[in-house]
Amino acid sequence: MTHTVQCSSLLPSAKRSLYATLAAFMGNNDSKRLSELTVGDAKRILVYGTIAVLAVVLFMLLIGKVLVALLMGVVVGAYLLPVQERLEKRLRARAGSAIITIALIVVPLILLVGYTWHELYGYSKLVNEKHDEMIAAISRSLSRYLPIAREETRLGLQTAFTEGVTRSAQAIQALRRSAALLLASLAIFFFTIFYVLTQRVRLAGYIKVRIPGDYLPFYEKLTQNIGGALRGALFAVLVDQSLKGLIILTLNFVFDVPLALVLGLVSFLLGLLPPLGEWVVYLPVSAYLLVFRNEPRNAAIYLIIGIAMTVASTLVVRPRLAASSARRFGFYWMLIALVAGVYTFGIAGIVLGPAIIGFLKTVFDTLFGDVRYETSLLKSEKEQQAKLSPEKIGERRQRA
């Protein structure tokens, strides 16, 4: 009994010692010299550092596959804050206004995807029923433009059609296998939006209270640069895809292409996925105009406009829109963020590319501080040039 009382009396002192150690090494104890650290201090630093690294690694393993959905949820939630705040003032219910705000996105998206899927399903059934007639029409058209036998063309088209059906079945199976990941990503995306809309004050306070005040400039620059880059990228993608969908829709109406509205919606949706893109629409439509309608001029116009639209979107329109919306990055840096990000990370590069550029800008701004002309190399260079004679200045300019 006595032994138990003594052990219990030691617990508060042990807790105080542990809290003191954590405060010494995790707080603002910058006045202590490194030479004053003991072996015990080094062991505790090593243990806590290992635990922190392990926690970060495990967390990344946990959310690695849904990281893009999480980041997109944060960005979209920040975009929807003005709408949710207006609804909250009228309804006086934060959770209810957040649900209504999310529904403003979900309901139209479900309607568009459902309508597109219904129309494409009916069209695919028609293609399967009349594939023999289609193969014969394609064979006649190709024999008209290319010096090949019609029978050889028919056999080749039958093989290609069979291969296409097989690949379509494999694509559907792959989609089914990834259905769990897709559902998990959608769940994380929408619940992240809901969390940002309803818990934004608590979330900001939770982060700020755990960051020492010495890091306030870095924190502010980090939120400004990464947040600005992500908002600019999201704005550019949505506006750019809307423009391309509108162009495809206009071309379909001008050239009287079947499923004009559906193909416009498909080009908008597929353009959000970098491995695909609107070329999945304008290439088959150009082939349709050439083969089934025997309109090579219209097919060429449709194809040229589609290619020009893709090139201009990737290299000009999307980076410029992102740069103008972010207001902290030039056109060149947003071009690198979007193009290199998608090339390196795939779909995730839409988010990771701008985030990395924003993080790099924050690091450089923090390391080099504010720009000051009084201490800059530019001022020293101008002072040295002012001391030189006009003849030497002319010689330097000629060498340059």
C-alpha positions in Angstrom: 0.0 0.0 0.0 2.8 2.4 0.9 4.6 1.5 -2.4 1.5 2.4 -4.3 1.1 5.8 -2.7 4.7 6.6 -3.4 4.4 5.7 -7.0 1.2 7.8 -7.4 2.9 10.7 -5.8 5.7 10.6 -8.4 3.3 10.8 -11.3 2.7 14.6 -11.2 6.4 15.3 -10.9 7.1 13.0 -13.9 4.4 14.8 -15.9 5.9 18.2 -15.0 9.3 17.1 -16.1 8.0 15.8 -19.4 6.1 19.0 -20.1 9.2 21.1 -19.2 11.3 19.1 -21.7 8.7 19.5 -24.4 8.4 23.2 -23.8 12.2 23.5 -23.9 12.7 21.8 -27.2 9.4 22.5 -29.0 9.0 26.1 -27.8 10.9 29.3 -28.5 14.0 28.4 -26.5 16.4 30.0 -29.0 18.8 31.4 -26.4 20.2 28.0 -25.5 23.4 27.1 -27.2 23.9 23.8 -29.0 27.1 23.2 -26.9 24.9 23.1 -23.8 22.9 20.2 -24.9 23.3 17.0 -22.9 23.2 13.4 -24.1 19.7 13.1 -22.7 18.7 16.2 -24.6 20.1 14.7 -27.8 18.3 11.4 -27.2 15.0 13.2 -26.7 15.5 15.3 -29.8 16.2 12.2 -31.8 13.2 10.3 -30.4 10.8 13.2 -31.0 12.2 13.9 -34.5 11.8 10.2 -35.4 8.3 10.2 -34.1 7.4 13.3 -36.1 8.9 12.0 -39.3 7.1 8.7 -38.8 3.8 10.5 -38.2 4.2 12.5 -41.4 5.1 9.4 -43.4 2.1 7.4 -42.1 -0.2 10.3 -42.7 1.0 10.6 -46.3 0.5 6.9 -46.8 -3.0 7.3 -45.4 -4.1 10.1 -47.7 -1.7 9.7 -50.6 -4.3 8.4 -53.1 -6.9 10.9 -52.1 -4.5 13.9 -51.6 -5.7 15.6 -54.8 -9.3 15.3 -53.8 -8.5 16.8 -50.4 -6.6 19.7 -51.8 -9.3 20.4 -54.4 -11.8 20.3 -51.6 -9.9 22.9 -49.7 -9.6 25.2 -52.7 -13.2 24.8 -53.8 -14.3 25.3 -50.2 -12.4 28.6 -50.1 -14.0 29.6 -53.4 -17.5 28.9 -52.1 -17.1 30.8 -48.8 -18.8 34.0 -50.1 -21.8 32.0 -51.3 -22.1 30.1 -48.0 -21.7 33.2 -45.9 -24.6 34.9 -47.7 -26.8 31.9 -47.2 -25.8 31.7 -43.6 -26.9 35.2 -42.9 -30.3 34.5 -44.3 -30.8 31.0 -43.0 -28.9 31.5 -39.7 -27.7 27.9 -40.0 -24.1 27.2 -40.9 -24.4 23.5 -41.6 -27.6 23.9 -43.6 -26.2 26.8 -45.7 -23.0 24.6 -46.4 -25.2 21.7 -47.6 -27.2 24.0 -49.9 -23.9 25.5 -51.2 -22.5 22.1 -52.0 -25.8 21.1 -53.6 -25.4 24.0 -56.0 -22.5 22.1 -57.5 -23.6 18.5 -57.0 -27.1 18.7 -58.5 -26.1 20.3 -61.9 -23.1 18.0 -62.2 -25.3 14.9 -61.6 -27.8 16.1 -64.1 -25.1 16.8 -66.8 -23.3 13.5 -66.2 -26.6 11.5 -66.2 -27.8 13.1 -69.4 -24.5 12.6 -71.1 -24.3 8.9 -70.0 -27.9 8.3 -71.2 -27.3 9.7 -74.6 -23.9 8.0 -75.1 -25.4 4.6 -73.9 -28.1 4.8 -76.6 -25.6 5.8 -79.2 -23.3 2.9 -78.3 -26.1 0.4 -78.7 -26.9 1.8 -82.1 -23.2 1.4 -83.1 -23.1 -2.2 -81.9 -26.3 -3.0 -83.9 -25.1 -1.4 -87.1 -21.4 -2.1 -87.0 -21.5 -4.1 -90.2 -23.0 -1.2 -92.1 -20.5 1.2 -90.5 -17.6 -1.0 -91.5 -18.8 -1.1 -95.1 -19.2 2.7 -95.2 -15.7 3.2 -93.8 -14.3 0.7 -96.3 -15.9 2.5 -99.2 -14.7 5.9 -98.0 -11.1 4.7 -97.4 -10.9 3.0 -100.8 -11.9 6.3 -102.3 -9.1 8.2 -100.7 -6.4 5.6 -100.3 -5.0 3.1 -103.0 -6.0 -0.1 -101.1 -8.3 -3.0 -101.8 -11.8 -2.8 -100.3 -11.7 -6.4 -99.0 -8.4 -5.7 -97.2 -9.9 -2.6 -95.7 -12.9 -4.5 -94.5 -10.9 -7.1 -92.8 -8.7 -4.5 -91.2 -11.7 -2.6 -89.9 -13.3 -5.7 -88.5 -10.1 -6.5 -86.6 -9.9 -2.9 -85.4 -13.6 -3.0 -84.3 -13.1 -6.2 -82.4 -10.0 -4.7 -80.7 -12.0 -1.6 -79.9 -14.8 -3.6 -78.3 -12.2 -5.6 -76.3 -10.4 -2.4 -75.1 -13.8 -0.9 -74.2 -14.6 -3.9 -72.0 -11.2 -3.7 -70.4 -11.7 0.0 -69.7 -15.1 -0.7 -68.1 -13.5 -3.4 -65.9 -10.7 -1.0 -64.9 -13.3 1.7 -64.1 -15.1 -0.9 -61.9 -11.8 -1.8 -60.1 -11.1 1.9 -59.4 -14.7 2.6 -58.3 -13.8 2.3 -54.7 -11.0 4.9 -55.1 -13.3 7.1 -57.0 -16.0 7.0 -54.4 -13.5 7.6 -51.6 -12.1 10.6 -53.5 -15.5 12.0 -54.0 -16.4 11.5 -50.4 -13.2 13.2 -49.2 -13.7 16.0 -51.7 -17.3 16.9 -50.6 -16.7 16.4 -46.9 -13.6 18.6 -47.1 -15.7 21.3 -48.7 -18.2 20.9 -45.9 -15.5 21.0 -43.2 -13.9 24.1 -44.7 -17.3 25.9 -44.9 -18.4 25.0 -41.4 -15.2 24.8 -39.4 -13.1 27.5 -41.0 -12.8 29.6 -37.8 -11.8 26.6 -35.6 -9.4 25.3 -38.3 -7.6 28.7 -38.6 -7.3 29.0 -34.9 -6.1 25.4 -34.5 -3.3 26.1 -36.9 -2.3 29.6 -35.7 -2.2 28.6 -32.0 0.4 25.9 -32.7 2.7 28.0 -34.8 5.2 30.2 -33.0 4.8 33.9 -33.6 8.3 34.1 -35.2 7.0 32.2 -38.2 4.1 34.6 -38.9 5.7 36.1 -42.0 6.4 32.7 -43.5 2.9 31.5 -42.6 1.3 34.6 -44.3 3.4 34.2 -47.4 2.7 30.5 -47.6 -1.0 31.0 -47.5 -0.9 33.8 -50.0 1.4 32.1 -52.5 0.0 28.5 -52.4 -3.6 29.7 -52.0 -3.2 32.2 -54.8 -1.6 29.6 -57.1 -4.3 27.0 -56.4 -7.2 29.5 -56.9 -5.6 30.7 -60.1 -5.2 27.1 -61.4 -8.8 26.1 -60.6 -10.2 29.3 -62.1 -8.1 28.8 -65.3 -9.2 25.2 -65.7 -12.9 25.9 -65.3 -12.9 28.9 -67.6 -10.7 27.3 -70.2 -12.8 24.1 -70.3 -16.0 26.1 -70.5 -14.6 28.0 -73.5 -13.5 24.8 -75.2 -16.8 23.1 -74.6 -18.6 26.1 -76.1 -16.3 26.0 -79.2 -16.9 22.3 -79.7 -20.7 22.9 -79.3 -20.6 25.7 -81.8 -18.7 23.6 -84.4 -21.1 20.7 -83.9 -24.1 23.0 -84.7 -22.3 24.6 -87.6 -21.4 21.3 -89.2 -24.6 19.5 -88.1 -22.9 16.8 -86.1 -25.1 14.3 -84.2 -25.2 14.6 -80.4 -24.0 18.2 -80.6 -24.8 19.1 -77.0 -23.6 15.8 -75.6 -20.2 16.1 -77.3 -19.9 19.6 -76.0 -20.5 18.4 -72.4 -18.1 15.5 -72.9 -15.3 17.8 -74.1 -15.8 19.9 -71.0 -15.7 16.9 -68.6 -12.9 15.0 -70.3 -10.8 18.2 -70.6 -10.6 18.2 -66.8 -8.6 14.9 -67.0 -5.1 15.6 -68.5 -4.5 12.1 -70.0 -7.6 12.5 -72.1 -8.8 15.9 -73.2 -11.0 17.4 -75.9 -9.1 15.6 -78.6 -11.1 12.5 -77.7 -14.0 14.4 -79.2 -12.7 16.4 -82.2 -10.7 13.6 -83.7 -13.6 11.1 -84.1 -15.9 13.9 -85.3 -13.4 14.9 -88.0 -13.2 11.2 -89.0 -17.0 11.1 -89.1 -17.2 14.1 -91.4 -14.6 12.7 -93.7 -15.8 9.0 -93.9 -19.6 9.1 -93.4 -20.5 12.5 -94.7 -17.8 12.7 -97.5 -16.9 16.3 -96.4 -13.1 16.5 -96.4 -13.1 20.3 -96.3 -15.4 20.4 -93.2 -13.4 17.6 -91.6 -10.1 19.5 -92.1 -11.6 22.7 -90.7 -12.9 20.9 -87.7 -9.6 19.1 -87.1 -7.5 22.3 -87.5 -9.7 24.3 -85.1 -9.5 21.5 -82.6 -5.7 21.2 -82.7 -5.3 25.0 -82.5 -7.7 25.1 -79.6 -5.7 22.4 -77.7 -2.3 24.0 -78.3 -3.6 27.5 -77.5 -5.3 26.3 -74.3 -2.2 24.4 -73.0 0.4 27.0 -73.9 -1.4 30.3 -73.7 -4.9 30.5 -72.4 -4.8 28.4 -69.3 -1.5 29.8 -67.9 -2.5 33.4 -68.7 -5.8 32.9 -66.9 -4.1 31.3 -63.9 -1.5 34.1 -63.7 -4.1 36.9 -63.9 -6.3 35.2 -61.2 -3.4 34.4 -58.9 -1.8 37.9 -59.2 1.4 36.7 -57.6 2.9 34.8 -60.5 3.8 35.6 -64.0 2.7 33.8 -67.1 5.9 31.9 -67.4 5.8 30.4 -63.9 2.2 29.4 -64.2 3.0 27.8 -67.5 5.7 25.7 -65.8 3.4 24.9 -62.9 0.6 23.6 -65.1 2.5 21.9 -68.0 5.3 20.4 -65.9 2.9 19.5 -63.1 0.6 17.5 -65.4 3.5 15.9 -67.2 5.2 14.8 -63.9 2.2 13.9 -61.7 -0.6 13.3 -64.2 -4.1 14.4 -63.0 -2.6 15.3 -59.6 -0.3 17.8 -61.3 -3.3 20.2 -61.8 -3.0 20.8 -58.0 0.5 19.8 -57.1 2.2 21.9 -59.8 0.8 25.2 -58.7 1.2 24.2 -55.0 4.9 23.4 -55.5 5.5 26.7 -57.3 3.7 28.6 -54.5 5.9 26.8 -51.9 9.1 27.6 -53.7 8.1 31.3 -54.0 7.4 31.4 -50.3 10.8 29.8 -49.4 12.7 32.3 -51.6 10.7 35.3 -50.4 11.5 34.2 -46.8 15.2 33.6 -47.4 15.9 36.8 -49.3 13.4 39.0 -47.6 11.9 42.2 -49.1 13.5 43.7 -52.1 15.4 46.9 -51.2 17.1 49.0 -53.8 19.5 50.6 -51.3 21.3 47.3 -50.7 20.8 45.6 -54.0 23.3 44.7 -56.7 21.5 46.9 -59.1 22.3 50.1 -57.2 26.0 49.1 -56.8 26.2 48.4 -60.6 24.7 51.8 -61.4 27.1 53.5 -59.0 30.1 51.8 -60.6 28.9 52.7 -64.1 28.5 56.4 -63.0 32.2 56.5 -62.0 33.3 55.2 -65.4 34.2 57.5 -68.3 31.8 57.7 -71.3 34.4 56.0 -73.5 34.5 52.9 -71.2 30.7 52.8 -70.9 30.6 52.7 -74.7 33.1 49.9 -74.9 31.1 47.8 -72.4 28.0 48.3 -74.4 29.7 47.3 -77.6 31.0 44.1 -75.9 27.6 43.3 -74.6 
